[in-house]
C-alpha cells in the first residue's frame, strides 16, 4: 500500500529570511505567507508548501522543480525581474522544456513544461 500523503512541504535554507522572502514573493507572485513558528515562512504553491528557514548555507545538489503552464512567459517574466540573466531554455524534444536558475543563496530552482501537457 502506497503512502497517502495529504501535502508536501519542501524546506529551503536561506541566509537572510526577510530578504529571501521578498525574493520568493516576486518569484511566486504572491505575498500570502504563513509564519507557523518564529524563523520560518511558508508559501502554498499549488498543492505544495515551500518553507524558508534561516540557516548557514551549505548548497548541495538539491533542486526545487516547478511545472508551469507557460514556460516562455515565465522565462520572460523572470528576465524582466532580473532573476535570470544568462540562463537558456533547454529542450528535450517530445519530452520536456526547462530552465534552471538559483536564488540569492545558491539554492537551485527549475521551471519546466512537459510536452504531454499540449
C-alpha positions in Angstrom: 0.0 0.0 0.0 1.4 3.4 -1.0 1.8 6.3 1.3 -1.3 8.6 1.2 0.4 12.0 1.8 -2.0 14.9 2.3 0.5 17.5 1.3 4.2 18.1 0.6 6.5 20.7 2.2 9.9 21.5 0.8 12.3 23.4 3.1 14.9 25.7 1.7 17.7 27.2 3.8 18.3 30.9 3.3 20.9 33.3 4.8 18.5 36.2 5.3 14.9 35.2 5.9 13.2 38.6 5.2 15.3 39.3 2.1 14.7 35.8 0.7 11.0 36.1 1.5 10.8 39.2 -0.6 12.7 37.5 -3.5 10.4 34.4 -3.4 7.3 36.5 -3.2 8.3 38.1 -6.5 9.1 34.6 -7.9 5.8 33.1 -6.8 3.8 36.3 -7.5 2.3 36.3 -4.0 2.6 37.9 -0.6 0.4 35.4 1.0 2.6 33.6 3.6 2.3 31.8 6.8 4.7 32.0 9.7 4.0 28.8 11.6 6.9 29.3 14.1 9.4 32.0 14.5 12.2 31.9 11.9 10.0 30.0 9.3 8.0 31.5 6.4 5.8 29.2 4.2 4.1 29.7 0.8 1.5 27.4 -0.7 2.2 26.9 -4.4 -0.5 24.7 -5.8 -0.6 21.6 -3.6 3.0 22.1 -2.4 4.3 24.2 0.5 7.6 25.9 0.2 9.2 26.6 3.6 12.0 29.1 4.0 14.2 29.0 7.1 17.3 30.8 8.1 20.4 28.6 8.4 24.0 28.6 7.4 24.0 27.8 3.7 25.6 24.6 2.5 24.4 24.4 -1.1 24.0 20.8 -2.3 22.6 19.2 -5.4 19.0 19.6 -4.3 16.7 21.4 -6.7 13.2 22.6 -6.4 11.4 21.9 -9.8 8.1 23.6 -10.6 5.9 22.7 -13.5 4.4 25.7 -15.2 1.8 26.1 -18.0 3.6 28.9 -19.9 7.4 28.3 -19.7 8.2 31.0 -22.2 6.1 33.5 -20.3 7.7 32.6 -17.0 11.2 32.8 -18.6 10.5 36.4 -19.8 8.9 37.4 -16.5 12.0 36.2 -14.6 14.3 38.0 -17.1 12.3 41.2 -16.5 12.7 40.8 -12.7 16.4 40.2 -13.1 16.1 36.8 -11.5 17.7 35.2 -14.6 20.3 36.7 -16.9 22.3 34.2 -18.9 20.1 31.1 -18.5 18.6 29.4 -21.5 15.6 27.2 -22.1 16.8 23.6 -22.6 14.7 21.4 -24.8 14.5 17.6 -24.9 12.1 17.3 -27.9 8.9 15.5 -27.2 9.7 15.2 -23.5 10.4 18.4 -21.6 11.5 22.0 -21.8 13.0 23.7 -18.8 15.5 26.2 -17.4 17.5 26.2 -14.2 18.4 29.2 -12.0 19.4 30.0 -8.5 18.0 32.0 -5.6 20.3 34.6 -3.9 21.7 31.9 -1.6 22.6 29.5 -4.4 19.6 27.1 -3.9 18.8 25.6 -7.4 15.3 26.0 -8.9 13.9 24.9 -12.2 10.7 25.7 -14.1 9.6 23.1 -16.6 6.9 22.2 -19.1 6.1 18.7 -20.3 5.3 18.1 -23.9 2.4 15.8 -22.9 0.7 18.8 -21.5 0.0 20.2 -25.0 
